[in-house]
């Protein structure tokens, strides 16, 4: 009989249970804060060099265990081995980047304009940070938050997604091996996300919340954070447009669209959600893009498939309903990959042509391997359609004239724009969106500042 306080982790490609982990609740969450708060006093006083060395060691350990972590991500998330391996490398880079940022905390010293006073500005760790991460990138979403928090001198309590807790637990073990002290990184695995997170947000010792997930949940957490005027970072939903101009390099645009749309099976907040192609090249683009989509192998990571399953049966139902509604509104399925004869949560990579500009599928985050293609003629009308959304996380522009590409990118209301490339994420760049896609930035120097408070000393300085 299954222990009622354990959580079964399922492989979405086979529906088999691959592990059991503790299913913890609010009391466990509060105990985690006890330990993190106790560890904060010492960790926050360690030297930047020491924190840097620990994070650098964590980077090296992730690379040492890359194959094991790749297999773990593929098993609990379902993504292809290539995608999982790329995620491990990307996730490890946050430890390396913030190991380097830890010893460059910055600051300011200067004379006040009126004279007689010197101003000293420094950045201090905010305190215990509550981190909440999603299932789609179980390694990268964890390290992108843990690394800057530790680098700044914070301790953390982390709740990974119930679907993919194993990767977070493995990273926790690596951090202990790297020299992170007991209590500095506390991981709570739970199916009771509201109970756990509420326990943290109502605890006066928690001074920061960093959440990655849906815009709806982010709004609810912001309401809770407002009651305590809690420092909050939110990386929320996306509806990324992918724009192709008439002078674009078609081969490069198709290759970019394949990456931007189908990385992790389209289950990414930065995924190309709507593809806008100029009418002069729409036929050729659709033919080339569709041919590439039809070649995609769908199935288990262990079998070498390029596209794995969706995360759940509910996800399959949601994507199916979105495509059915689009077809009812006038779109047509122009190209599709084949599905495997398997029991997992698979959905075929699909291209939708003749999509009306006002179709519902263009207004929602698909989070699956479906590519709606819209034909455009007028640039001003294109920009109006592209920006007609509450989201503003990522976008992509492919154009032959680089100057035009940059001008188009600057007119798009998005925090990140890939110009002639299908990827936007980099640990050295500030990741985040505008409008209802979030608050704050992760990565770069900005990511460190999210876990710091600014303090200045006004020092009397006699002439």
N, C-alpha and C positions, 0 to 999 in steps of 0.2 A: 504494500500500500504506500502511495506517495505521501511524503511528509507535507502537511498543508503549508509549511513555511519554507518550501523549496520552490524554485522557479525552473521549469523545464525549458531548455534552449533547443530550438528546432532548426534543422537544416531545411530551408525553404525549397531546395531542389529535390529533396527526397521525402520530406515530411517526417523524417526520423528524428527522435530525440537524441541529441548528441552529448548533453551534459545536464546536470542539475546544479543550481547555485542557490544560496540563501535568498528567500523572498522576504526582505526586511521591511520594516514599517517605521512610523514616526518615532517610536521610542529608540529604535536603532539609529535613526537619523540624528536625534539629539545626542546620543552617546558619541556619534562620529564628530559632532561639533565640540563636545567635551575634549576629545583627544586633539582635534585640530587647534582649538584655542590654547590648550596646554603647550602644544608644540610651537605655537606662533612666537612666544616670547624669545625662545632661543634661536629659531630659524631666522627671524627678522633681524637679529643682531649679528648673524654670521657675515663675514666679509663678502663683498661682491665676487671676489676671486674664488672663494670657496663654493659659492652657489654656481658660478660659471663652470668650475671643474666637475661638479656633480652632474650638471646638465650635459656637459660634453661626454661624460662617461655614459650617460643614458643614451645619447646618440649612438655611441659606439656599440653598446649592447643591443640596441634595436637592429643595427646592421648585422651584428653577429647572429641574431635570431631571426633574420629576415624570412627565411624559408618557413620556419615554424609559425611566425605571425601571419605570413601569407596564407598558409593552409587554414589557420584559425579563422581569418576574416572570410575566406571563401566558404568555409563550412557553415558559419553562423549567419552570414549575410547573403551568400549565394552568388556574389559577383565572380567574374572570371578570374583565373589565376593571374592573368596579365594586369587586370585592374587592381587586384588585391596587392600584387607586388609593387605596383606603382604607388598605391596608397601607403604602404609601409615606408617606402623611400621618402615620400612627401611628408609623412608624419614625423619621421626621424629628423628631418631637416628643421622642424620647429625647435627641437632640443638643441641642435647645433646653432641655429640663428640666435636663439635667446641666451645660449651660453656666451655668445659674443656680446650681446646687448647688455648682459648683466654687469659687465665691467665698464659700461659706458652710461652710467645713470644720468649724466648731465646735471645741470644746475646753472646758477647765475650769481654773479657778484658785481655790484656796481654802486656808484654814488647817487644818492637821491638828487633830483634836479635842484632842490632848494639848498643843498649842501648841508654839512653837519651830520649826515646820516649815511650809513652804508646798508645796502639791502643784500641779504644772502638768501637765495632761493634754492630749495632742495626738494627732492621727491621721495616720499616715504611710502612703505607698503600700506595698502588700505586696511588689511586685516584678514580675517578668515573669509574666503571666497567660496560661494556655492556655485558649482558648475553643473549644468544640465545639458547632455549631449544626445544627438539622434542616432538612429541605427544605420544610416546610409553610408557613413564613413566612420566606423567605430574606432579606428586608430587616430586618424587625422583630427577629428573633432575633439578628441580628448587631449592630444598633445598641443594643439593650437591654443588651448586654454591653460593647461597645466604648466607648460613651459614658461610663458610670461609671468604667471602668478608666482611660481617658485623663483624666477629670476629677480622679481621685484622684492622678494622677502615675505610674500604671503604664504599661508597654508591653505589647503583646499579640502572641500568635501565634494565628491563627484557622484552624480547619479547617471550612469549610462542607460541607454534604452534597454527595456526589458527584452527586446528581441536579440540584442547583441552585447551581452555583458562580458563575454569571455575575453575579448580583446582588451577591454579596459582593465580587467583583473590581471591579465598577463603584463600589461604595461606597468601596473602598480607593482608587480613583483620585480620588474626590471629596475624601477626607480629605487626600490629598497636596496637592490644589489649595487646600484650606482652610488648609494650613500645618502639618500633622502632619509631623514630621521623618522622614527615611528611617530605617527599622528600627523605628519606634514601633508600626506596625501591619503585621505580616507575615502574609500569607495563603497557606496551603498547600492546593492542590487535589489530591485523592487519592481513589483507590478503596481504598487500604489504610488504612482508619481505625484498625484495631488497631495497625498498625505505627507510624503517625504519632503517635498519642496515647500509646502506650507510650514512644516516644522522648522525648516531652515529660515524662511523669510520672516518668521515671527520671532526669531531668536536674536536678541540684541547683540550677541557676539558675532553674528554674521554681518559683514559690512559691505558685501559685494555679491551680486548675482550676475552670472554670465550664462545666457541661454541660446541654444541653437535649435530651431524647430519651426513649427508653423506660425504664421502671423496671428491666428486666432488664439493659440496658447500664449504667445508672446504678449498679446494685449492683456490677457488675464493676469499674467505674472507682473506686468507693469502696474496694474491696479493694486496688487498686493504690495509691490515694492514702494508705491507712493505712500502707503500708510506709515512707513518708517523712513521716508525720504532716502531710500536705499540706492546706493550706486548701482546702476544697471547697464548691462550691455546686451543687446538683442540682435542676433543674426537670424532673420526670419525668411519668409517665403520669397519666391521669385517668379517672374514670367518673362524670361529673357527672349528678346527678339534677335533674329539672325538675319541681317540685311545683306543682300547681294546686288551690286549695281551692274549696269549693262556692260561696263568695261572690266569687270572682275576677271581674274584668272580662274576659269571654270574648274580646272583640276584642283587648284588650291582651295577653292570655295567648297567643293564637294568633300574634299578630305577634311577641311575644317568643320563642316557640318556633321560629318560622321563622328568626330570627336566630341563636338559640343553637344550633340543630341544623344549619342548612344553610350558615352562613358558611364559605367555603372548602370547600364540598361535604362538610362534616362532618369534614374532616381537620384537627382542632384538638384539643389536649389539654383545652381548656375546653368543647368541644362537649357539648351536652346528649346524654347517652348513654342515659338511661332517663327516660321521661316518666310521672309519676304523677298521675292525674287523679281527683278525687273522683267517686264513683259518681253523685251527683246531677246532675252536668253532663257526665258522660263521653260520652254520646251526642252532645250538641250540640258539644262540643269536637272530637270525632273527625270529625264531619261538616265543620265549618268548617276545621279543620286539614288534613284530607285534601283538601278542595277547593283549598286554597292550594298544597299539594304537587303536585297534578295539573297546576297551571298553570305550574310551573317549566320553563323552557326549558333543555334539556341540550344541550351542544355546545361548539364552539370559542369562545374569548373574542372572536376577530376577528368572529364572526358575531353578537355581542351576547348570547350565552347567559348565563343566570344561574348555571348549574351546569356546571363543567368536568369534566374526567376525573379519575379517581384517578391516583395517581402512577406506578403500574406494573401489569403483568399480575398479579403476585403479590398486589397489593392487591385487585384485582378478584376473584381466586380466594378470598382470605380473607373478604371481605365476603359473597360468594355463599355460601360454606360456612356462615357464621354465620346467614344468613337461612334457608337450607335446614334447618339444625338447629333453629332456632326454630319453623319450621312443623311439623317432625316432632314437636316437643314440645307442640304445641297452638295456637300462634299462627296468625293468618291475615293474608294481605296484603290490607289494606282499601283502600289507595289507592296509586297509582304514577304517576309522570310517564313521558312517552314518551322513548325513546332515539333519538338521531339515526342516520341511516344513514352511519356513519363508522367509521374504523378505529382510533380512539383507545381509551384505557382507560376507557371510560364505564360507569357503573353507574346505574340509574334511582333517583332519590329515591323512597323506599319508606316507607310507614307500616304497622307491624305492630299489629294489634288482638288482643284476647283473649290477651295474653301472660301466661303463668303467672308468678307471683311468683318462682318458683325456676328460671326459664329460664336457660340458660347464657349467652344473649346479654346478660343484665343484669349479668353478672359480669365481662365483658371490655370492653376499649376498642375500639369498633367502627371508628372512624376512617374513616367513610364516611357516605353520605347515607341512613342507615336510622334510623327513629324507632320504637322499641318503646314502646307505650303500655300502662301497667298501671293498672287501676282500684283505688282504695283506699277504705276505709270508716272505719277507726279511726286516729286521729292517732298514738297511741303505737305501733301496729303499723307505720304508715307510717315513722316515724322509725327503728324497728328495721331495716326493709328498706333504707331510704336509707343508713344507716350500716354495713350489713353488707357491707363491701368493704375491701380493703387500701388503696384510694385515698382521697385527700381533697384534691383540688385545687380544684375549683369546684363550685358548686351554684346553683340558681335557685329562687326562691319567688314565686308570684303569688297574692295574696290581696287581697280587698276591704278588709279591716280591716288597716291598716298595722301596728298594734301586734301583731296576731296574726302577720303576715308576719315581723316582726322576731323575735318569740319563736320561731317555727319555724326561722328562719335560724340563731339562736343554738344550737339543738339539733342542727344538722347539723354533722358532723365534716368541715369543709372550710376551707381557707385563705381562700377568697373566695366570697361569696354575692351573686348579683344579686337584689335585692329589687324586684319589679315591673319588671324590665328584663332584656333578653336578652344584655347585654354586661357584662363585669366588668373588662376591661383598661383601664388608664390609666397613663401614665408617672408621674403624681404619686402613685400608690397602690402599696403593696407587693404585688407579684405573687408568689405561691408557694403551696405546699400543705402539708398535714400528712400523717401516716402515711407510706405509701410513695410519696407523690406528690412528695417532695423535701425538700431542706434549704436554708434560706436564703431570701432574697427578692430580687426584681429590681424596679427602679423605686423612686420616692420616695427619702427619705434613706437608707432601708435598703439600697438598691442601691449607693449610694456606699460605705457601710460594708463591704460584701462585699469590696471591693478595698483595704481599709485595715487596718492593725494599730494598736492603741492603745498608746501609750507614755506613761509619766508620769515626771516628774522630782520627786524628793523633795529639796527645797532647804532646807538649814539656814538658819534665820531667827532670829538672836539677838534676844532681847527688847530 
